[in-house]
Amino acid sequence: MDIKRKLLLEQSRHESEDFARDANSLIVGVYAPGVFAEAEAWHLTALDDVAGRHVLDYGCATGGTTRHLVERRARVTGFDISLLRLYEACQRTQALSAAYVECAAEQLPFADAAFDAVLGKQILHHLDLDAAIAEIARVLRPGGRAVFLEPLIHNPLLEGYRRLTPHLRSPTEKALSMADLARIAAPFRRWSHREFVLLSVLPALAAARLGPHPRWRRWQGRLAGCDRQLFTAWPAVSRYAWETVIVLEK
């Protein structure tokens, strides 16, 4: 699929069906119990101190990450392909100092080395990776850091679930493989990645299916600890996790 066709499909999805997806009961059931809280916290702190730095909120959606960055005293520019989501971001952060641009990730309208840092969440797996990564490397200054939170493709149960629920995804998205991570890292001086959520998703799935109960939250915390121990003892198992945080340094 050529980039132009892919961008049209993505924009159409995010201008319409994506908001319905946000309210889907299964999506809400899985995300609400804080299954991804550890991954999201790691993702947000991996840029280190952003005070006074110009940060690109990469695929800013409705502005949640923008608000977090501004509260940490960063100078923030956000972009998204969806005008509807940008409108909501403007409403959400209207009292804050942030700028927004409507554009595609593969065609950024920014100058070379324009940003001290780049922060993106659940975005790279929607994109033409080669074009998008070339643009990230171009707009990031030397010594700058880019951080992304993304889904992984290697767990057969998760992939089976994704294939059974295509209505919850855009037609162009595809979770990332470890080979994709290496492609993403190629233009950068240094990189690392850390995986999250394997066994710890089970209580959230039970809650989504059977209804909320305090025991699900207790088990989620215990299994998150098991995940950390498992990934430390057998790093090869981490490829079967749900999420990865990728840190790139130019």
C-alpha positions as CSV (number, residue, x, y, z in Angstrom):
1,M,0.0,0.0,0.0
2,D,1.5,3.4,-1.0
3,I,1.9,6.1,1.7
4,K,-0.8,8.4,0.2
5,R,-3.4,5.6,0.4
6,K,-2.3,4.6,3.9
7,L,-2.5,8.2,5.1
8,L,-6.1,8.6,3.8
9,L,-7.2,5.4,5.5
10,E,-5.6,6.5,8.8
11,Q,-7.1,9.9,8.6
12,S,-10.6,8.5,7.8
13,R,-10.3,6.1,10.8
14,H,-9.2,8.7,13.3
15,E,-11.9,11.2,12.1
16,S,-14.7,8.8,12.7
17,E,-14.5,5.2,14.1
18,D,-11.6,5.8,16.4
19,F,-13.7,7.7,19.0
20,A,-16.2,4.8,19.1
21,R,-13.3,2.4,19.7
22,D,-12.3,4.5,22.7
23,A,-15.6,3.8,24.4
24,N,-15.7,0.0,23.5
25,S,-16.5,-2.0,26.6
26,L,-13.7,-4.5,26.1
27,I,-11.1,-1.7,25.5
28,V,-12.3,0.1,28.6
29,G,-12.3,-3.1,30.6
30,V,-8.7,-3.9,29.7
31,Y,-7.2,-0.4,30.1
32,A,-9.2,0.8,33.2
33,P,-7.6,-1.4,35.8
34,G,-4.2,0.1,35.3
35,V,-2.6,-2.9,33.6
36,F,-0.4,-0.5,31.5
37,A,0.3,1.9,34.4
38,E,3.9,0.8,34.9
39,A,4.7,0.9,31.1
40,E,3.1,4.3,30.8
41,A,5.0,5.7,33.8
42,W,8.3,4.4,32.4
43,H,7.4,5.9,29.0
44,L,6.7,9.3,30.5
45,T,9.8,9.5,32.6
46,A,12.3,8.1,30.0
47,L,12.9,11.6,28.5
48,D,14.4,12.7,31.9
49,D,14.2,16.4,32.7
50,V,12.2,18.2,29.9
51,A,12.0,21.7,31.6
52,G,12.8,24.4,29.1
53,R,13.2,21.8,26.3
54,H,11.3,21.8,23.0
55,V,9.4,18.5,22.9
56,L,7.4,17.1,19.9
57,D,4.3,15.3,21.1
58,Y,4.3,12.8,18.3
59,G,0.7,11.9,17.4
60,C,-0.7,13.9,20.2
61,A,-4.3,12.8,19.8
62,T,-6.5,14.6,22.4
63,G,-3.7,16.2,24.3
64,G,-3.2,14.1,27.4
65,T,0.5,13.7,27.0
66,T,0.8,17.4,25.9
67,R,-0.7,18.4,29.3
68,H,1.7,16.2,31.1
69,L,4.7,17.6,29.3
70,V,3.7,21.3,29.8
71,E,3.2,20.6,33.5
72,R,6.8,19.4,33.5
73,R,7.7,22.9,32.1
74,A,8.5,21.7,28.6
75,R,7.8,23.8,25.5
76,V,5.5,21.5,23.5
77,T,4.4,21.2,19.9
78,G,1.9,18.4,19.1
79,F,0.8,17.1,15.8
80,D,-1.8,14.6,14.7
81,I,-3.4,13.5,11.4
82,S,-6.9,14.0,12.8
83,L,-8.5,17.5,13.0
84,L,-11.1,16.2,15.4
85,R,-8.6,15.0,17.9
86,L,-6.5,18.2,17.5
87,Y,-9.7,20.2,18.2
88,E,-10.2,18.2,21.4
89,A,-6.5,18.7,22.4
90,C,-6.9,22.4,21.9
91,Q,-9.9,22.5,24.2
92,R,-8.3,20.3,26.7
93,T,-5.1,22.4,27.0
94,Q,-6.4,25.9,26.1
95,A,-5.1,27.4,29.3
96,L,-1.6,25.9,28.6
97,S,1.2,27.1,26.4
98,A,1.2,24.5,23.6
99,A,1.1,24.6,19.8
100,Y,-0.6,22.1,17.5
101,V,-0.1,21.2,13.8
102,E,-2.2,19.0,11.6
103,C,0.1,16.7,9.6
104,A,1.2,13.2,8.9
105,A,4.1,11.6,10.8
106,E,5.7,10.6,7.5
107,Q,5.7,14.2,6.3
108,L,6.6,16.5,9.2
109,P,6.6,20.2,8.4
110,F,9.4,21.1,10.9
111,A,13.0,22.2,10.3
112,D,15.9,19.9,10.8
113,A,17.0,19.5,14.4
114,A,13.9,21.5,15.6
115,F,13.3,19.4,18.7
116,D,15.2,18.5,21.8
117,A,13.0,15.4,22.4
118,V,10.2,13.4,20.8
119,L,7.5,11.5,22.7
120,G,5.0,9.2,21.1
121,K,2.5,6.6,22.4
122,Q,0.8,3.9,20.3
123,I,1.7,5.6,17.1
124,L,4.6,4.0,15.3
125,H,2.7,0.7,14.5
126,H,0.3,2.8,12.4
127,L,3.0,4.2,10.2
128,D,5.2,3.6,7.3
129,L,8.2,2.9,9.6
130,D,11.0,3.8,7.2
131,A,9.5,7.2,6.2
132,A,8.5,8.0,9.8
133,I,11.8,7.1,11.4
134,A,13.7,9.1,8.8
135,E,11.6,12.1,9.7
136,I,12.1,11.6,13.5
137,A,15.9,11.4,13.0
138,R,15.7,14.6,10.9
139,V,13.8,16.8,13.3
140,L,15.6,15.6,16.5
141,R,18.7,17.5,17.4
142,P,22.0,15.7,17.9
143,G,22.1,14.4,21.5
144,G,18.3,14.4,21.6
145,R,16.1,11.5,22.8
146,A,13.0,10.0,21.3
147,V,10.7,7.6,23.4
148,F,7.8,5.5,22.2
149,L,5.3,3.1,23.8
150,E,4.2,0.5,21.3
151,P,2.6,-3.0,21.1
152,L,4.5,-6.1,20.2
153,I,3.4,-8.8,17.7
154,H,5.0,-12.0,19.0
155,N,2.4,-13.3,21.5
156,P,0.2,-15.7,19.6
157,L,-2.8,-15.2,22.0
158,L,-2.7,-11.5,21.6
159,E,-2.4,-11.8,17.8
160,G,-5.3,-14.1,17.8
161,Y,-7.4,-11.6,19.8
162,R,-6.3,-8.8,17.4
163,R,-7.4,-10.8,14.4
164,L,-10.8,-11.6,16.0
165,T,-11.5,-7.9,16.7
166,P,-10.5,-6.0,13.5
167,H,-13.2,-3.5,14.2
168,L,-11.1,-2.2,17.2
169,R,-8.2,-1.4,14.9
170,S,-7.4,0.8,11.9
171,P,-6.8,-1.2,8.7
172,T,-3.2,-0.1,8.5
173,E,-1.9,-0.8,11.9
174,K,0.3,-3.7,12.8
175,A,2.0,-4.4,16.1
176,L,5.8,-4.3,16.0
177,S,8.3,-7.2,15.8
178,M,11.8,-7.2,17.3
179,A,13.1,-6.9,13.8
180,D,11.0,-3.7,13.5
181,L,12.6,-2.4,16.7
182,A,16.0,-2.9,15.1
183,R,14.9,-1.0,12.0
184,I,13.6,1.9,14.1
185,A,16.9,2.1,16.0
186,A,19.1,2.0,12.9
187,P,19.6,5.8,12.4
188,F,20.3,6.4,16.0
189,R,23.6,6.4,18.0
190,R,22.2,4.4,20.9
191,W,18.9,2.7,21.9
192,S,17.3,0.4,24.4
193,H,13.9,-1.2,24.9
194,R,12.0,-2.6,27.9
195,E,8.9,-4.8,27.8
196,F,5.8,-4.8,30.0
197,V,2.6,-6.9,30.5
198,L,2.5,-10.6,30.0
199,L,0.8,-12.5,32.8
200,S,-0.5,-9.3,34.3
201,V,-3.1,-8.8,31.6
202,L,-5.0,-11.9,32.7
203,P,-6.9,-10.3,35.6
204,A,-8.0,-7.4,33.4
205,L,-9.3,-9.8,30.8
206,A,-11.2,-11.6,33.6
207,A,-12.6,-8.3,34.8
208,A,-13.7,-7.4,31.3
209,R,-15.5,-10.8,31.0
210,L,-16.8,-11.4,34.5
211,G,-17.1,-7.9,35.9
212,P,-15.1,-5.8,38.4
213,H,-13.9,-7.2,41.7
214,P,-11.2,-6.2,44.1
215,R,-9.4,-9.5,43.7
216,W,-8.6,-8.7,40.0
217,R,-6.6,-5.6,41.1
218,R,-4.7,-7.6,43.7
219,W,-3.9,-10.3,41.2
220,Q,-2.9,-7.7,38.6
221,G,-0.2,-6.3,41.0
222,R,1.1,-9.7,41.9
223,L,1.4,-10.8,38.3
224,A,3.1,-7.6,37.3
225,G,5.8,-8.5,39.8
226,C,5.9,-12.0,38.2
227,D,6.4,-10.3,34.8
228,R,9.3,-8.3,36.0
229,Q,11.0,-11.4,37.5
230,L,10.3,-13.4,34.4
231,F,11.8,-10.9,32.0
232,T,14.9,-10.5,34.2
233,A,15.5,-14.2,34.5
234,W,14.7,-15.1,30.9
235,P,15.0,-11.9,28.7
236,A,14.1,-13.9,25.6
237,V,10.5,-14.3,27.0
238,S,10.0,-10.5,26.9
239,R,9.3,-10.6,23.2
240,Y,5.9,-12.1,24.1
241,A,4.9,-9.1,26.2
242,W,2.1,-6.8,25.2
243,E,4.0,-3.5,25.2
244,T,7.5,-2.2,24.8
245,V,9.1,1.2,25.6
246,I,11.7,2.2,23.0
247,V,14.3,4.8,23.9
248,L,16.3,6.3,21.0
249,E,19.3,8.7,21.3
250,K,20.6,10.6,18.4
